[in-house]
Amino acid sequence: MKKASLWRLLRQIHNDDRGAVSLETILIIGAIALPILIFLIKVGWPRIKGYFTQGLQELEAERANAIQ
């Protein structure tokens, strides 16, 4: 008897479509966002890093002038 109810439960779970639209939406958003994120990391990050490195170097140079 427990086996029959287990099969019935599994069948109900398998046939339950609630939440499928939400899951599909999340997967589509992820499929769009992942290539954009990879592109930003590969192309954008070196530029951002260079910008902040330059800014830090300028701050260190100006710090020497501010101390005097």
Buried (B, 14 or more C-beta within 10 A) or exposed (E): EEEEEEEEEEEEEEEEEEEEEEEEEEEEEEEEEEEEEEEEEEEEEEEEEEEEEEEEEEEEEEEEEEEE
